[in-house]
Amino acid sequence: MTPLEPYYAGQPPENRAALPRRPVHVMLDNLRSAFNVGSIFRTADAGAVAHLHLCGMTAHPPHKKLEKTALGAFDYVPWTYYERNRDCLDALKEQNIPVVAVETTDSAVPYTKFTFPQPVAIVFGNEENGVNERVMRRCDAVVQIPMAGYKKSMNVATAFGIVLFAILEQWKML
């Protein structure tokens, strides 16, 4: 086994021990970069998220660039692809899962001051345009990562890791 191969590599799902999942759903709203999506898959696996919801132009398996950065994590993280983000939001709402956008807006609450409900769905938007305005209107809350720089922008995969592990820390699931 090489250092990059996880111990479960090559094991069919039925041979793997059941993994308790944290009640975090992640909606990716039209992400442009398959490399970012692959990185998010790996971080989602590390945090044992309940489900990734991939919407619109967001890359989904099978995809060469996604495979390169995910390192097979899409085999271990439950995921669903939705052509339309409203179908994803409908599915989350049907399950009574509150939806929280992560976006820089004047009314957004710093993620460190927000009490995340259990379960929760966190929404991350397009690297250039952010979370779609129609998606934002359907969210129950908006949080942001406070930023001190001029750009007020952060890589979406990095932002996901920060928020995910803050939620797990808040819930005492680390």
Buried (B, 14 or more C-beta within 10 A) or exposed (E): EEEEEBEBEEEEEEEEEEEEBBBBBBBBBBBBBBBBBBBBBBBBBBBBBBBBBBBBEBBBBEBEBBBEBBBBBBBBBEBBBBEEBEEBBEBBBEEEBBBBBBBBEEEBBEBEEBEBBEBBBBBBBBBEEBBBEEBBEBBEBBBBBEEEEEEEEBEBBBBBBBBBBBBBEBBEBE
